[in-house]
C-alpha cells in the first residue's frame, strides 16, 4: 500500500493470472483493467487465511450493465484492511 500524488492510494494483489494493483482515487478506482466507481463496489471480504501473511479476498462490484462481478485474489492482510477502510466497506 502506498499513497501517491493527489491522495491516490495503491494496493497490490495476486490472482491466478498474475499480480496487479488497485488504484483508489476520491471518486473511482482502477482495478482488473477497468475503471470502477467507488459507489459500484458492493463488498470487499476476506474469505480464508493463506500462507505468508496473506488472505484470500473476494472483491464484489457492479459493472456498467448492472451485472455483479466477483474477483477472488490474494492480498497482504495489512493491505486488505487498508483497502477495506479506504473504500468504507
PDB file of N, CA, C and O in Angstrom:
ATOM      1  N   UNK A   1       0.850  -1.163   0.000  1.00  0.00           N
ATOM      2  CA  UNK A   1       0.000   0.000   0.000  1.00  0.00           C
ATOM      3  C   UNK A   1       0.897   1.228   0.000  1.00  0.00           C
ATOM      4  O   UNK A   1       1.873   1.300   0.747  1.00  0.00           O
ATOM      5  N   UNK A   2       0.561   2.173  -0.831  1.00  0.00           N
ATOM      6  CA  UNK A   2       1.291   3.427  -0.827  1.00  0.00           C
ATOM      7  C   UNK A   2       0.363   4.555  -1.236  1.00  0.00           C
ATOM      8  O   UNK A   2      -0.571   4.367  -2.016  1.00  0.00           O
ATOM      9  N   UNK A   3       0.640   5.726  -0.695  1.00  0.00           N
ATOM     10  CA  UNK A   3      -0.145   6.897  -1.077  1.00  0.00           C
ATOM     11  C   UNK A   3       0.650   7.662  -2.115  1.00  0.00           C
ATOM     12  O   UNK A   3       1.789   8.059  -1.869  1.00  0.00           O
ATOM     13  N   UNK A   4       0.063   7.863  -3.250  1.00  0.00           N
ATOM     14  CA  UNK A   4       0.718   8.595  -4.322  1.00  0.00           C
ATOM     15  C   UNK A   4       0.342  10.060  -4.285  1.00  0.00           C
ATOM     16  O   UNK A   4      -0.075  10.586  -3.254  1.00  0.00           O
ATOM     17  N   UNK A   5       0.495  10.707  -5.421  1.00  0.00           N
ATOM     18  CA  UNK A   5       0.167  12.124  -5.538  1.00  0.00           C
ATOM     19  C   UNK A   5      -1.339  12.323  -5.516  1.00  0.00           C
ATOM     20  O   UNK A   5      -2.096  11.453  -5.945  1.00  0.00           O
ATOM     21  N   UNK A   6      -1.766  13.466  -5.016  1.00  0.00           N
ATOM     22  CA  UNK A   6      -3.177  13.872  -5.012  1.00  0.00           C
ATOM     23  C   UNK A   6      -4.087  12.895  -4.269  1.00  0.00           C
ATOM     24  O   UNK A   6      -5.246  12.735  -4.651  1.00  0.00           O
ATOM     25  N   UNK A   7      -3.601  12.248  -3.233  1.00  0.00           N
ATOM     26  CA  UNK A   7      -4.452  11.368  -2.440  1.00  0.00           C
ATOM     27  C   UNK A   7      -4.829  10.068  -3.118  1.00  0.00           C
ATOM     28  O   UNK A   7      -5.830   9.456  -2.745  1.00  0.00           O
ATOM     29  N   UNK A   8      -4.066   9.629  -4.098  1.00  0.00           N
ATOM     30  CA  UNK A   8      -4.338   8.367  -4.785  1.00  0.00           C
ATOM     31  C   UNK A   8      -3.658   7.239  -4.006  1.00  0.00           C
ATOM     32  O   UNK A   8      -2.468   7.318  -3.700  1.00  0.00           O
ATOM     33  N   UNK A   9      -4.417   6.197  -3.691  1.00  0.00           N
ATOM     34  CA  UNK A   9      -3.891   5.060  -2.949  1.00  0.00           C
ATOM     35  C   UNK A   9      -3.697   3.884  -3.887  1.00  0.00           C
ATOM     36  O   UNK A   9      -4.477   3.701  -4.822  1.00  0.00           O
ATOM     37  N   UNK A  10      -2.664   3.082  -3.650  1.00  0.00           N
ATOM     38  CA  UNK A  10      -2.371   1.931  -4.496  1.00  0.00           C
ATOM     39  C   UNK A  10      -2.201   0.690  -3.621  1.00  0.00           C
ATOM     40  O   UNK A  10      -1.478   0.719  -2.625  1.00  0.00           O
ATOM     41  N   UNK A  11      -2.877  -0.404  -4.000  1.00  0.00           N
ATOM     42  CA  UNK A  11      -2.831  -1.671  -3.268  1.00  0.00           C
ATOM     43  C   UNK A  11      -2.477  -2.786  -4.244  1.00  0.00           C
ATOM     44  O   UNK A  11      -2.968  -2.800  -5.373  1.00  0.00           O
ATOM     45  N   UNK A  12      -1.628  -3.718  -3.820  1.00  0.00           N
ATOM     46  CA  UNK A  12      -1.237  -4.818  -4.702  1.00  0.00           C
ATOM     47  C   UNK A  12      -2.021  -6.076  -4.366  1.00  0.00           C
ATOM     48  O   UNK A  12      -2.445  -6.276  -3.227  1.00  0.00           O
ATOM     49  N   UNK A  13      -2.209  -6.927  -5.380  1.00  0.00           N
ATOM     50  CA  UNK A  13      -2.908  -8.197  -5.205  1.00  0.00           C
ATOM     51  C   UNK A  13      -2.307  -9.229  -6.146  1.00  0.00           C
ATOM     52  O   UNK A  13      -1.554  -8.894  -7.060  1.00  0.00           O
ATOM     53  N   UNK A  14      -2.654 -10.496  -5.908  1.00  0.00           N
ATOM     54  CA  UNK A  14      -2.220 -11.593  -6.761  1.00  0.00           C
ATOM     55  C   UNK A  14      -3.428 -12.442  -7.113  1.00  0.00           C
ATOM     56  O   UNK A  14      -4.218 -12.796  -6.237  1.00  0.00           O
ATOM     57  N   UNK A  15      -3.576 -12.771  -8.396  1.00  0.00           N
ATOM     58  CA  UNK A  15      -4.624 -13.687  -8.854  1.00  0.00           C
ATOM     59  C   UNK A  15      -3.952 -14.836  -9.585  1.00  0.00           C
ATOM     60  O   UNK A  15      -2.725 -14.885  -9.682  1.00  0.00           O
ATOM     61  N   UNK A  16      -4.750 -15.755 -10.095  1.00  0.00           N
ATOM     62  CA  UNK A  16      -4.190 -16.864 -10.863  1.00  0.00           C
ATOM     63  C   UNK A  16      -3.556 -16.372 -12.161  1.00  0.00           C
ATOM     64  O   UNK A  16      -2.725 -17.066 -12.746  1.00  0.00           O
ATOM     65  N   UNK A  17      -3.941 -15.181 -12.613  1.00  0.00           N
ATOM     66  CA  UNK A  17      -3.377 -14.600 -13.836  1.00  0.00           C
ATOM     67  C   UNK A  17      -2.087 -13.835 -13.588  1.00  0.00           C
ATOM     68  O   UNK A  17      -1.390 -13.484 -14.540  1.00  0.00           O
ATOM     69  N   UNK A  18      -1.756 -13.572 -12.337  1.00  0.00           N
ATOM     70  CA  UNK A  18      -0.554 -12.823 -12.014  1.00  0.00           C
ATOM     71  C   UNK A  18      -0.841 -11.730 -11.006  1.00  0.00           C
ATOM     72  O   UNK A  18      -1.896 -11.710 -10.372  1.00  0.00           O
ATOM     73  N   UNK A  19       0.112 -10.820 -10.867  1.00  0.00           N
ATOM     74  CA  UNK A  19      -0.008  -9.737  -9.893  1.00  0.00           C
ATOM     75  C   UNK A  19      -0.589  -8.496 -10.552  1.00  0.00           C
ATOM     76  O   UNK A  19      -0.499  -8.318 -11.767  1.00  0.00           O
ATOM     77  N   UNK A  20      -1.184  -7.644  -9.731  1.00  0.00           N
ATOM     78  CA  UNK A  20      -1.757  -6.397 -10.225  1.00  0.00           C
ATOM     79  C   UNK A  20      -1.891  -5.409  -9.092  1.00  0.00           C
ATOM     80  O   UNK A  20      -1.452  -5.661  -7.970  1.00  0.00           O
ATOM     81  N   UNK A  21      -2.508  -4.276  -9.401  1.00  0.00           N
ATOM     82  CA  UNK A  21      -2.716  -3.286  -8.352  1.00  0.00           C
ATOM     83  C   UNK A  21      -4.066  -2.618  -8.523  1.00  0.00           C
ATOM     84  O   UNK A  21      -4.626  -2.546  -9.617  1.00  0.00           O
ATOM     85  N   UNK A  22      -4.562  -2.136  -7.406  1.00  0.00           N
ATOM     86  CA  UNK A  22      -5.810  -1.389  -7.356  1.00  0.00           C
ATOM     87  C   UNK A  22      -5.436   0.035  -6.974  1.00  0.00           C
ATOM     88  O   UNK A  22      -4.837   0.264  -5.924  1.00  0.00           O
ATOM     89  N   UNK A  23      -5.788   0.989  -7.823  1.00  0.00           N
ATOM     90  CA  UNK A  23      -5.523   2.396  -7.536  1.00  0.00           C
ATOM     91  C   UNK A  23      -6.835   3.074  -7.180  1.00  0.00           C
ATOM     92  O   UNK A  23      -7.781   3.069  -7.968  1.00  0.00           O
ATOM     93  N   UNK A  24      -6.888   3.656  -5.991  1.00  0.00           N
ATOM     94  CA  UNK A  24      -8.116   4.267  -5.482  1.00  0.00           C
ATOM     95  C   UNK A  24      -7.965   5.781  -5.473  1.00  0.00           C
ATOM     96  O   UNK A  24      -7.029   6.320  -4.883  1.00  0.00           O
ATOM     97  N   UNK A  25      -8.906   6.464  -6.138  1.00  0.00           N
ATOM     98  CA  UNK A  25      -8.984   7.927  -6.147  1.00  0.00           C
ATOM     99  C   UNK A  25     -10.162   8.354  -5.286  1.00  0.00           C
ATOM    100  O   UNK A  25     -10.800   7.521  -4.642  1.00  0.00           O
ATOM    101  N   UNK A  26     -10.449   9.636  -5.274  1.00  0.00           N
ATOM    102  CA  UNK A  26     -11.570  10.152  -4.489  1.00  0.00           C
ATOM    103  C   UNK A  26     -12.909   9.636  -5.000  1.00  0.00           C
ATOM    104  O   UNK A  26     -13.786   9.320  -4.196  1.00  0.00           O
ATOM    105  N   UNK A  27     -13.091   9.543  -6.323  1.00  0.00           N
ATOM    106  CA  UNK A  27     -14.389   9.169  -6.889  1.00  0.00           C
ATOM    107  C   UNK A  27     -14.449   7.770  -7.471  1.00  0.00           C
ATOM    108  O   UNK A  27     -15.526   7.177  -7.545  1.00  0.00           O
ATOM    109  N   UNK A  28     -13.305   7.230  -7.888  1.00  0.00           N
ATOM    110  CA  UNK A  28     -13.324   5.927  -8.544  1.00  0.00           C
ATOM    111  C   UNK A  28     -12.056   5.158  -8.220  1.00  0.00           C
ATOM    112  O   UNK A  28     -11.185   5.636  -7.494  1.00  0.00           O
ATOM    113  N   UNK A  29     -11.973   3.959  -8.774  1.00  0.00           N
ATOM    114  CA  UNK A  29     -10.779   3.156  -8.621  1.00  0.00           C
ATOM    115  C   UNK A  29     -10.508   2.434  -9.931  1.00  0.00           C
ATOM    116  O   UNK A  29     -11.416   2.196 -10.728  1.00  0.00           O
ATOM    117  N   UNK A  30      -9.247   2.092 -10.138  1.00  0.00           N
ATOM    118  CA  UNK A  30      -8.847   1.344 -11.317  1.00  0.00           C
ATOM    119  C   UNK A  30      -8.351  -0.009 -10.844  1.00  0.00           C
ATOM    120  O   UNK A  30      -7.417  -0.098 -10.047  1.00  0.00           O
ATOM    121  N   UNK A  31      -8.992  -1.077 -11.349  1.00  0.00           N
ATOM    122  CA  UNK A  31      -8.621  -2.435 -10.958  1.00  0.00           C
ATOM    123  C   UNK A  31      -9.019  -3.398 -12.064  1.00  0.00           C
ATOM    124  O   UNK A  31     -10.016  -3.185 -12.755  1.00  0.00           O
ATOM    125  N   UNK A  32      -8.243  -4.451 -12.228  1.00  0.00           N
ATOM    126  CA  UNK A  32      -8.558  -5.523 -13.173  1.00  0.00           C
ATOM    127  C   UNK A  32      -8.722  -4.986 -14.595  1.00  0.00           C
ATOM    128  O   UNK A  32      -9.496  -5.530 -15.383  1.00  0.00           O
ATOM    129  N   UNK A  33      -7.990  -3.917 -14.918  1.00  0.00           N
ATOM    130  CA  UNK A  33      -8.057  -3.329 -16.245  1.00  0.00           C
ATOM    131  C   UNK A  33      -9.294  -2.490 -16.501  1.00  0.00           C
ATOM    132  O   UNK A  33      -9.597  -2.179 -17.652  1.00  0.00           O
ATOM    133  N   UNK A  34     -10.016  -2.118 -15.453  1.00  0.00           N
ATOM    134  CA  UNK A  34     -11.258  -1.348 -15.592  1.00  0.00           C
ATOM    135  C   UNK A  34     -11.282  -0.184 -14.618  1.00  0.00           C
ATOM    136  O   UNK A  34     -10.657  -0.221 -13.559  1.00  0.00           O
ATOM    137  N   UNK A  35     -12.011   0.840 -14.999  1.00  0.00           N
ATOM    138  CA  UNK A  35     -12.286   1.952 -14.086  1.00  0.00           C
ATOM    139  C   UNK A  35     -13.649   1.676 -13.470  1.00  0.00           C
ATOM    140  O   UNK A  35     -14.631   1.483 -14.187  1.00  0.00           O
ATOM    141  N   UNK A  36     -13.712   1.657 -12.143  1.00  0.00           N
ATOM    142  CA  UNK A  36     -14.926   1.303 -11.408  1.00  0.00           C
ATOM    143  C   UNK A  36     -15.251   2.446 -10.450  1.00  0.00           C
ATOM    144  O   UNK A  36     -14.371   2.913  -9.727  1.00  0.00           O
ATOM    145  N   UNK A  37     -16.486   2.895 -10.436  1.00  0.00           N
ATOM    146  CA  UNK A  37     -16.904   3.913  -9.482  1.00  0.00           C
ATOM    147  C   UNK A  37     -16.877   3.345  -8.070  1.00  0.00           C
ATOM    148  O   UNK A  37     -17.243   2.189  -7.857  1.00  0.00           O
ATOM    149  N   UNK A  38     -16.449   4.146  -7.112  1.00  0.00           N
ATOM    150  CA  UNK A  38     -16.393   3.659  -5.728  1.00  0.00           C
ATOM    151  C   UNK A  38     -17.762   3.241  -5.230  1.00  0.00           C
ATOM    152  O   UNK A  38     -17.870   2.338  -4.400  1.00  0.00           O
ATOM    153  N   UNK A  39     -18.815   3.889  -5.727  1.00  0.00           N
ATOM    154  CA  UNK A  39     -20.166   3.525  -5.305  1.00  0.00           C
ATOM    155  C   UNK A  39     -20.641   2.222  -5.946  1.00  0.00           C
ATOM    156  O   UNK A  39     -21.681   1.695  -5.552  1.00  0.00           O
ATOM    157  N   UNK A  40     -19.907   1.693  -6.918  1.00  0.00           N
ATOM    158  CA  UNK A  40     -20.268   0.432  -7.575  1.00  0.00           C
ATOM    159  C   UNK A  40     -19.678  -0.786  -6.856  1.00  0.00           C
ATOM    160  O   UNK A  40     -20.035  -1.921  -7.172  1.00  0.00           O
ATOM    161  N   UNK A  41     -18.780  -0.558  -5.893  1.00  0.00           N
ATOM    162  CA  UNK A  41     -18.187  -1.657  -5.121  1.00  0.00           C
ATOM    163  C   UNK A  41     -19.170  -2.041  -4.027  1.00  0.00           C
ATOM    164  O   UNK A  41     -19.536  -1.214  -3.192  1.00  0.00           O
ATOM    165  N   UNK A  42     -19.602  -3.313  -4.034  1.00  0.00           N
ATOM    166  CA  UNK A  42     -20.593  -3.740  -3.043  1.00  0.00           C
ATOM    167  C   UNK A  42     -19.958  -4.369  -1.808  1.00  0.00           C
ATOM    168  O   UNK A  42     -20.500  -4.243  -0.710  1.00  0.00           O
ATOM    169  N   UNK A  43     -18.816  -5.046  -1.966  1.00  0.00           N
ATOM    170  CA  UNK A  43     -18.197  -5.696  -0.805  1.00  0.00           C
ATOM    171  C   UNK A  43     -16.733  -6.013  -1.074  1.00  0.00           C
ATOM    172  O   UNK A  43     -16.326  -6.258  -2.209  1.00  0.00           O
ATOM    173  N   UNK A  44     -15.955  -6.000   0.004  1.00  0.00           N
ATOM    174  CA  UNK A  44     -14.572  -6.466  -0.008  1.00  0.00           C
ATOM    175  C   UNK A  44     -14.439  -7.306   1.249  1.00  0.00           C
ATOM    176  O   UNK A  44     -14.447  -6.768   2.356  1.00  0.00           O
ATOM    177  N   UNK A  45     -14.316  -8.639   1.092  1.00  0.00           N
ATOM    178  CA  UNK A  45     -14.275  -9.523   2.268  1.00  0.00           C
ATOM    179  C   UNK A  45     -13.117 -10.503   2.191  1.00  0.00           C
ATOM    180  O   UNK A  45     -12.696 -10.932   1.117  1.00  0.00           O
ATOM    181  N   UNK A  46     -12.615 -10.842   3.387  1.00  0.00           N
ATOM    182  CA  UNK A  46     -11.636 -11.926   3.432  1.00  0.00           C
ATOM    183  C   UNK A  46     -12.390 -13.237   3.604  1.00  0.00           C
ATOM    184  O   UNK A  46     -13.284 -13.355   4.442  1.00  0.00           O
ATOM    185  N   UNK A  47     -12.014 -14.207   2.800  1.00  0.00           N
ATOM    186  CA  UNK A  47     -12.699 -15.493   2.773  1.00  0.00           C
ATOM    187  C   UNK A  47     -11.930 -16.531   3.577  1.00  0.00           C
ATOM    188  O   UNK A  47     -12.526 -17.339   4.289  1.00  0.00           O
ATOM    189  N   UNK A  48     -10.606 -16.508   3.461  1.00  0.00           N
ATOM    190  CA  UNK A  48      -9.784 -17.509   4.138  1.00  0.00           C
ATOM    191  C   UNK A  48      -8.377 -16.959   4.344  1.00  0.00           C
ATOM    192  O   UNK A  48      -7.939 -16.046   3.643  1.00  0.00           O
ATOM    193  N   UNK A  49      -7.691 -17.526   5.307  1.00  0.00           N
ATOM    194  CA  UNK A  49      -6.290 -17.189   5.531  1.00  0.00           C
ATOM    195  C   UNK A  49      -5.439 -17.981   4.545  1.00  0.00           C
ATOM    196  O   UNK A  49      -5.766 -19.116   4.199  1.00  0.00           O
ATOM    197  N   UNK A  50      -4.359 -17.379   4.102  1.00  0.00           N
ATOM    198  CA  UNK A  50      -3.409 -18.044   3.216  1.00  0.00           C
ATOM    199  C   UNK A  50      -2.031 -17.967   3.878  1.00  0.00           C
ATOM    200  O   UNK A  50      -1.880 -17.374   4.946  1.00  0.00           O
ATOM    201  N   UNK A  51      -1.052 -18.558   3.250  1.00  0.00           N
ATOM    202  CA  UNK A  51       0.286 -18.573   3.830  1.00  0.00           C
ATOM    203  C   UNK A  51       0.971 -17.215   3.676  1.00  0.00           C
ATOM    204  O   UNK A  51       0.544 -16.370   2.890  1.00  0.00           O
ATOM    205  N   UNK A  52       2.022 -17.033   4.434  1.00  0.00           N
ATOM    206  CA  UNK A  52       2.878 -15.848   4.372  1.00  0.00           C
ATOM    207  C   UNK A  52       2.151 -14.534   4.648  1.00  0.00           C
ATOM    208  O   UNK A  52       2.441 -13.516   4.020  1.00  0.00           O
ATOM    209  N   UNK A  53       1.209 -14.557   5.585  1.00  0.00           N
ATOM    210  CA  UNK A  53       0.519 -13.335   5.994  1.00  0.00           C
ATOM    211  C   UNK A  53      -0.460 -12.785   4.972  1.00  0.00           C
ATOM    212  O   UNK A  53      -0.789 -11.599   4.997  1.00  0.00           O
ATOM    213  N   UNK A  54      -0.923 -13.634   4.080  1.00  0.00           N
ATOM    214  CA  UNK A  54      -1.876 -13.197   3.057  1.00  0.00           C
ATOM    215  C   UNK A  54      -3.262 -13.735   3.375  1.00  0.00           C
ATOM    216  O   UNK A  54      -3.412 -14.696   4.129  1.00  0.00           O
ATOM    217  N   UNK A  55      -4.268 -13.103   2.790  1.00  0.00           N
ATOM    218  CA  UNK A  55      -5.647 -13.553   2.926  1.00  0.00           C
ATOM    219  C   UNK A  55      -6.266 -13.664   1.537  1.00  0.00           C
ATOM    220  O   UNK A  55      -5.913 -12.925   0.618  1.00  0.00           O
ATOM    221  N   UNK A  56      -7.204 -14.610   1.407  1.00  0.00           N
ATOM    222  CA  UNK A  56      -7.964 -14.720   0.171  1.00  0.00           C
ATOM    223  C   UNK A  56      -9.109 -13.724   0.257  1.00  0.00           C
ATOM    224  O   UNK A  56      -9.865 -13.719   1.229  1.00  0.00           O
ATOM    225  N   UNK A  57      -9.234 -12.890  -0.750  1.00  0.00           N
ATOM    226  CA  UNK A  57     -10.190 -11.783  -0.737  1.00  0.00           C
ATOM    227  C   UNK A  57     -11.189 -11.941  -1.880  1.00  0.00           C
ATOM    228  O   UNK A  57     -10.821 -12.308  -2.996  1.00  0.00           O
ATOM    229  N   UNK A  58     -12.454 -11.659  -1.584  1.00  0.00           N
ATOM    230  CA  UNK A  58     -13.481 -11.550  -2.625  1.00  0.00           C
ATOM    231  C   UNK A  58     -13.812 -10.077  -2.788  1.00  0.00           C
ATOM    232  O   UNK A  58     -14.179  -9.401  -1.827  1.00  0.00           O
ATOM    233  N   UNK A  59     -13.679  -9.587  -4.009  1.00  0.00           N
ATOM    234  CA  UNK A  59     -13.957  -8.194  -4.348  1.00  0.00           C
ATOM    235  C   UNK A  59     -15.190  -8.190  -5.241  1.00  0.00           C
ATOM    236  O   UNK A  59     -15.139  -8.665  -6.376  1.00  0.00           O
ATOM    237  N   UNK A  60     -16.300  -7.655  -4.731  1.00  0.00           N
ATOM    238  CA  UNK A  60     -17.563  -7.640  -5.481  1.00  0.00           C
ATOM    239  C   UNK A  60     -17.878  -6.223  -5.940  1.00  0.00           C
ATOM    240  O   UNK A  60     -17.778  -5.264  -5.174  1.00  0.00           O
ATOM    241  N   UNK A  61     -18.261  -6.115  -7.213  1.00  0.00           N
ATOM    242  CA  UNK A  61     -18.659  -4.817  -7.751  1.00  0.00           C
ATOM    243  C   UNK A  61     -19.666  -5.028  -8.876  1.00  0.00           C
ATOM    244  O   UNK A  61     -19.837  -6.141  -9.373  1.00  0.00           O
ATOM    245  N   UNK A  62     -20.325  -3.951  -9.267  1.00  0.00           N
ATOM    246  CA  UNK A  62     -21.285  -3.986 -10.371  1.00  0.00           C
ATOM    247  C   UNK A  62     -20.668  -3.292 -11.578  1.00  0.00           C
ATOM    248  O   UNK A  62     -20.101  -2.205 -11.457  1.00  0.00           O
ATOM    249  N   UNK A  63     -20.782  -3.931 -12.753  1.00  0.00           N
ATOM    250  CA  UNK A  63     -20.268  -3.308 -13.969  1.00  0.00           C
ATOM    251  C   UNK A  63     -21.284  -2.302 -14.509  1.00  0.00           C
ATOM    252  O   UNK A  63     -22.328  -2.085 -13.894  1.00  0.00           O
ATOM    253  N   UNK A  64     -20.987  -1.698 -15.640  1.00  0.00           N
ATOM    254  CA  UNK A  64     -21.855  -0.652 -16.192  1.00  0.00           C
ATOM    255  C   UNK A  64     -23.213  -1.170 -16.631  1.00  0.00           C
ATOM    256  O   UNK A  64     -24.154  -0.386 -16.757  1.00  0.00           O
ATOM    257  N   UNK A  65     -23.341  -2.467 -16.867  1.00  0.00           N
ATOM    258  CA  UNK A  65     -24.613  -3.055 -17.274  1.00  0.00           C
ATOM    259  C   UNK A  65     -25.440  -3.517 -16.074  1.00  0.00           C
ATOM    260  O   UNK A  65     -26.553  -4.013 -16.245  1.00  0.00           O
ATOM    261  N   UNK A  66     -24.902  -3.357 -14.858  1.00  0.00           N
ATOM    262  CA  UNK A  66     -25.618  -3.761 -13.652  1.00  0.00           C
ATOM    263  C   UNK A  66     -25.383  -5.197 -13.245  1.00  0.00           C
ATOM    264  O   UNK A  66     -26.051  -5.698 -12.341  1.00  0.00           O
ATOM    265  N   UNK A  67     -24.437  -5.879 -13.900  1.00  0.00           N
ATOM    266  CA  UNK A  67     -24.120  -7.263 -13.549  1.00  0.00           C
ATOM    267  C   UNK A  67     -23.133  -7.297 -12.391  1.00  0.00           C
ATOM    268  O   UNK A  67     -22.178  -6.520 -12.357  1.00  0.00           O
ATOM    269  N   UNK A  68     -23.367  -8.199 -11.444  1.00  0.00           N
ATOM    270  CA  UNK A  68     -22.468  -8.340 -10.303  1.00  0.00           C
ATOM    271  C   UNK A  68     -21.250  -9.157 -10.724  1.00  0.00           C
ATOM    272  O   UNK A  68     -21.385 -10.255 -11.264  1.00  0.00           O
ATOM    273  N   UNK A  69     -20.073  -8.618 -10.476  1.00  0.00           N
ATOM    274  CA  UNK A  69     -18.809  -9.284 -10.773  1.00  0.00           C
ATOM    275  C   UNK A  69     -18.118  -9.605  -9.453  1.00  0.00           C
ATOM    276  O   UNK A  69     -18.134  -8.795  -8.526  1.00  0.00           O
ATOM    277  N   UNK A  70     -17.514 -10.783  -9.369  1.00  0.00           N
ATOM    278  CA  UNK A  70     -16.769 -11.186  -8.179  1.00  0.00           C
ATOM    279  C   UNK A  70     -15.376 -11.612  -8.617  1.00  0.00           C
ATOM    280  O   UNK A  70     -15.231 -12.474  -9.485  1.00  0.00           O
ATOM    281  N   UNK A  71     -14.347 -11.009  -8.017  1.00  0.00           N
ATOM    282  CA  UNK A  71     -12.965 -11.358  -8.316  1.00  0.00           C
ATOM    283  C   UNK A  71     -12.340 -11.884  -7.038  1.00  0.00           C
ATOM    284  O   UNK A  71     -12.403 -11.237  -5.993  1.00  0.00           O
ATOM    285  N   UNK A  72     -11.733 -13.068  -7.125  1.00  0.00           N
ATOM    286  CA  UNK A  72     -11.017 -13.639  -5.978  1.00  0.00           C
ATOM    287  C   UNK A  72      -9.534 -13.391  -6.174  1.00  0.00           C
ATOM    288  O   UNK A  72      -8.996 -13.571  -7.266  1.00  0.00           O
ATOM    289  N   UNK A  73      -8.878 -12.973  -5.091  1.00  0.00           N
ATOM    290  CA  UNK A  73      -7.462 -12.651  -5.163  1.00  0.00           C
ATOM    291  C   UNK A  73      -6.811 -12.848  -3.807  1.00  0.00           C
ATOM    292  O   UNK A  73      -7.496 -13.007  -2.796  1.00  0.00           O
ATOM    293  N   UNK A  74      -5.499 -12.836  -3.789  1.00  0.00           N
ATOM    294  CA  UNK A  74      -4.731 -12.879  -2.553  1.00  0.00           C
ATOM    295  C   UNK A  74      -4.146 -11.501  -2.303  1.00  0.00           C
ATOM    296  O   UNK A  74      -3.650 -10.846  -3.219  1.00  0.00           O
ATOM    297  N   UNK A  75      -4.210 -11.071  -1.050  1.00  0.00           N
ATOM    298  CA  UNK A  75      -3.624  -9.790  -0.656  1.00  0.00           C
ATOM    299  C   UNK A  75      -2.919  -9.953   0.679  1.00  0.00           C
ATOM    300  O   UNK A  75      -3.258 -10.826   1.478  1.00  0.00           O
ATOM    301  N   UNK A  76      -1.935  -9.099   0.904  1.00  0.00           N
ATOM    302  CA  UNK A  76      -1.328  -9.000   2.216  1.00  0.00           C
ATOM    303  C   UNK A  76      -2.419  -8.552   3.180  1.00  0.00           C
ATOM    304  O   UNK A  76      -3.224  -7.683   2.845  1.00  0.00           O
ATOM    305  N   UNK A  77      -2.451  -9.136   4.366  1.00  0.00           N
ATOM    306  CA  UNK A  77      -3.536  -8.846   5.310  1.00  0.00           C
ATOM    307  C   UNK A  77      -3.624  -7.359   5.664  1.00  0.00           C
ATOM    308  O   UNK A  77      -4.721  -6.814   5.783  1.00  0.00           O
ATOM    309  N   UNK A  78      -2.480  -6.707   5.831  1.00  0.00           N
ATOM    310  CA  UNK A  78      -2.492  -5.274   6.159  1.00  0.00           C
ATOM    311  C   UNK A  78      -3.049  -4.442   5.009  1.00  0.00           C
ATOM    312  O   UNK A  78      -3.790  -3.486   5.232  1.00  0.00           O
ATOM    313  N   UNK A  79      -2.690  -4.807   3.776  1.00  0.00           N
ATOM    314  CA  UNK A  79      -3.213  -4.079   2.617  1.00  0.00           C
ATOM    315  C   UNK A  79      -4.712  -4.301   2.474  1.00  0.00           C
ATOM    316  O   UNK A  79      -5.443  -3.378   2.112  1.00  0.00           O
ATOM    317  N   UNK A  80      -5.180  -5.521   2.756  1.00  0.00           N
ATOM    318  CA  UNK A  80      -6.616  -5.798   2.701  1.00  0.00           C
ATOM    319  C   UNK A  80      -7.370  -4.895   3.669  1.00  0.00           C
ATOM    320  O   UNK A  80      -8.376  -4.286   3.303  1.00  0.00           O
ATOM    321  N   UNK A  81      -6.883  -4.810   4.906  1.00  0.00           N
ATOM    322  CA  UNK A  81      -7.552  -3.972   5.912  1.00  0.00           C
ATOM    323  C   UNK A  81      -7.551  -2.497   5.499  1.00  0.00           C
ATOM    324  O   UNK A  81      -8.543  -1.793   5.685  1.00  0.00           O
ATOM    325  N   UNK A  82      -6.433  -2.043   4.941  1.00  0.00           N
ATOM    326  CA  UNK A  82      -6.347  -0.648   4.499  1.00  0.00           C
ATOM    327  C   UNK A  82      -7.278  -0.384   3.314  1.00  0.00           C
ATOM    328  O   UNK A  82      -7.914   0.668   3.258  1.00  0.00           O
ATOM    329  N   UNK A  83      -7.367  -1.323   2.367  1.00  0.00           N
ATOM    330  CA  UNK A  83      -8.271  -1.174   1.224  1.00  0.00           C
ATOM    331  C   UNK A  83      -9.713  -1.119   1.693  1.00  0.00           C
ATOM    332  O   UNK A  83     -10.491  -0.278   1.242  1.00  0.00           O
ATOM    333  N   UNK A  84     -10.064  -2.015   2.596  1.00  0.00           N
ATOM    334  CA  UNK A  84     -11.432  -2.056   3.115  1.00  0.00           C
ATOM    335  C   UNK A  84     -11.783  -0.740   3.816  1.00  0.00           C
ATOM    336  O   UNK A  84     -12.879  -0.208   3.638  1.00  0.00           O
ATOM    337  N   UNK A  85     -10.859  -0.229   4.602  1.00  0.00           N
ATOM    338  CA  UNK A  85     -11.091   1.032   5.312  1.00  0.00           C
ATOM    339  C   UNK A  85     -11.174   2.202   4.332  1.00  0.00           C
ATOM    340  O   UNK A  85     -12.015   3.087   4.493  1.00  0.00           O
ATOM    341  N   UNK A  86     -10.311   2.210   3.325  1.00  0.00           N
ATOM    342  CA  UNK A  86     -10.313   3.280   2.330  1.00  0.00           C
ATOM    343  C   UNK A  86     -11.628   3.325   1.564  1.00  0.00           C
ATOM    344  O   UNK A  86     -12.154   4.403   1.287  1.00  0.00           O
ATOM    345  N   UNK A  87     -12.165   2.143   1.218  1.00  0.00           N
ATOM    346  CA  UNK A  87     -13.428   2.074   0.484  1.00  0.00           C
ATOM    347  C   UNK A  87     -14.648   2.193   1.394  1.00  0.00           C
ATOM    348  O   UNK A  87     -15.764   2.388   0.913  1.00  0.00           O
ATOM    349  N   UNK A  88     -14.441   2.077   2.703  1.00  0.00           N
ATOM    350  CA  UNK A  88     -15.563   2.171   3.640  1.00  0.00           C
ATOM    351  C   UNK A  88     -16.470   0.959   3.600  1.00  0.00           C
ATOM    352  O   UNK A  88     -17.675   1.080   3.820  1.00  0.00           O
ATOM    353  N   UNK A  89     -15.913  -0.199   3.324  1.00  0.00           N
ATOM    354  CA  UNK A  89     -16.711  -1.430   3.223  1.00  0.00           C
ATOM    355  C   UNK A  89     -16.431  -2.293   4.411  1.00  0.00           C
ATOM    356  O   UNK A  89     -16.997  -3.380   4.531  1.00  0.00           O
TER     357      UNK A  89
END
